[in-house]
Amino acid sequence: MPKLIPAKKRIDVSPGESVRIIRELQSLSQTQLSSLCGIPQTTISSIETGRVNLGVERAKVLATSLHCHPAVLVFPGWQLESAA
């Protein structure tokens, strides 16, 4: 069986960018996501552009609405090797 080689990291993604990417992959507008999670659309916009920190509590609320684990949003670029 051939040894798997991990893909090369091409870009760094911020937590706000990960929210935007996952939201767009689900074809949701900021307004639609706001309706699902109760976070104002202006706050979602500010998170996505990096003007407001995501934070753990907001990550939990957004992750529930986006059907993903909060860690996907909070630590988008985390890799096991970098944790050592």
C-alpha positions as a Markdown table, in Angstrom:
| # | Residue | x | y | z |
|---|---|---|---|---|
| 1 | Met | 0.0 | 0.0 | 0.0 |
| 2 | Pro | 1.5 | 3.4 | -1.0 |
| 3 | Lys | 2.4 | 5.9 | 1.7 |
| 4 | Leu | 0.0 | 8.8 | 1.7 |
| 5 | Ile | 1.6 | 12.2 | 1.3 |
| 6 | Pro | -0.3 | 15.1 | 2.9 |
| 7 | Ala | -1.4 | 18.0 | 0.6 |
| 8 | Lys | 0.8 | 21.1 | 0.8 |
| 9 | Lys | -0.7 | 24.0 | 2.6 |
| 10 | Arg | -1.5 | 26.7 | 0.0 |
| 11 | Ile | -3.0 | 29.5 | 2.0 |
| 12 | Asp | -3.6 | 30.5 | 5.6 |
| 13 | Val | -7.3 | 30.8 | 6.6 |
| 14 | Ser | -8.4 | 32.9 | 9.5 |
| 15 | Pro | -11.4 | 31.9 | 11.7 |
| 16 | Gly | -13.5 | 34.6 | 10.0 |
| 17 | Glu | -12.6 | 33.3 | 6.6 |
| 18 | Ser | -13.5 | 29.8 | 7.6 |
| 19 | Val | -17.0 | 31.0 | 8.6 |
| 20 | Arg | -17.4 | 32.6 | 5.2 |
| 21 | Ile | -16.1 | 29.6 | 3.3 |
| 22 | Ile | -18.4 | 27.1 | 5.1 |
| 23 | Arg | -21.4 | 29.5 | 4.9 |
| 24 | Glu | -20.8 | 29.9 | 1.1 |
| 25 | Leu | -20.4 | 26.2 | 0.6 |
| 26 | Gln | -23.8 | 25.7 | 2.1 |
| 27 | Ser | -25.2 | 28.5 | -0.2 |
| 28 | Leu | -26.2 | 30.6 | 2.8 |
| 29 | Ser | -26.2 | 34.4 | 2.8 |
| 30 | Gln | -25.1 | 36.3 | 5.9 |
| 31 | Thr | -28.8 | 37.2 | 6.5 |
| 32 | Gln | -29.9 | 33.6 | 6.2 |
| 33 | Leu | -27.1 | 32.5 | 8.6 |
| 34 | Ser | -28.2 | 35.3 | 11.0 |
| 35 | Ser | -31.7 | 34.0 | 11.0 |
| 36 | Leu | -30.5 | 30.5 | 11.8 |
| 37 | Cys | -28.2 | 31.4 | 14.6 |
| 38 | Gly | -29.5 | 34.6 | 16.1 |
| 39 | Ile | -26.3 | 36.5 | 15.6 |
| 40 | Pro | -26.9 | 39.9 | 13.8 |
| 41 | Gln | -25.9 | 40.0 | 10.2 |
| 42 | Thr | -23.6 | 42.9 | 10.9 |
| 43 | Thr | -21.7 | 40.9 | 13.5 |
| 44 | Ile | -21.3 | 38.0 | 11.0 |
| 45 | Ser | -19.9 | 40.4 | 8.5 |
| 46 | Ser | -17.5 | 41.8 | 11.0 |
| 47 | Ile | -16.4 | 38.3 | 12.0 |
| 48 | Glu | -15.8 | 37.3 | 8.4 |
| 49 | Thr | -13.7 | 40.4 | 7.7 |
| 50 | Gly | -11.7 | 40.1 | 10.9 |
| 51 | Arg | -13.0 | 43.3 | 12.5 |
| 52 | Val | -14.6 | 41.2 | 15.4 |
| 53 | Asn | -13.1 | 38.2 | 17.0 |
| 54 | Leu | -15.0 | 35.0 | 16.5 |
| 55 | Gly | -14.7 | 33.7 | 20.1 |
| 56 | Val | -15.5 | 30.3 | 21.4 |
| 57 | Glu | -19.2 | 31.0 | 22.3 |
| 58 | Arg | -20.0 | 32.5 | 18.9 |
| 59 | Ala | -18.1 | 29.6 | 17.3 |
| 60 | Lys | -20.4 | 27.2 | 19.1 |
| 61 | Val | -23.5 | 29.0 | 18.0 |
| 62 | Leu | -22.3 | 29.4 | 14.4 |
| 63 | Ala | -21.0 | 25.8 | 14.2 |
| 64 | Thr | -24.4 | 24.5 | 15.3 |
| 65 | Ser | -26.1 | 26.4 | 12.5 |
| 66 | Leu | -23.4 | 25.4 | 9.9 |
| 67 | His | -23.5 | 21.8 | 11.0 |
| 68 | Cys | -19.8 | 21.5 | 11.8 |
| 69 | His | -17.6 | 21.2 | 14.8 |
| 70 | Pro | -16.6 | 24.6 | 16.5 |
| 71 | Ala | -12.9 | 23.7 | 16.2 |
| 72 | Val | -13.3 | 23.8 | 12.4 |
| 73 | Leu | -14.1 | 27.5 | 12.8 |
| 74 | Val | -11.8 | 28.4 | 15.7 |
| 75 | Phe | -8.7 | 26.6 | 14.5 |
| 76 | Pro | -9.0 | 26.4 | 10.6 |
| 77 | Gly | -5.2 | 25.9 | 10.0 |
| 78 | Trp | -4.4 | 23.7 | 13.0 |
| 79 | Gln | -2.2 | 20.7 | 12.3 |
| 80 | Leu | -1.0 | 18.0 | 14.6 |
| 81 | Glu | 2.7 | 18.7 | 13.9 |
| 82 | Ser | 2.3 | 22.4 | 14.9 |
| 83 | Ala | 0.8 | 21.4 | 18.3 |
| 84 | Ala | 4.0 | 19.8 | 19.6 |
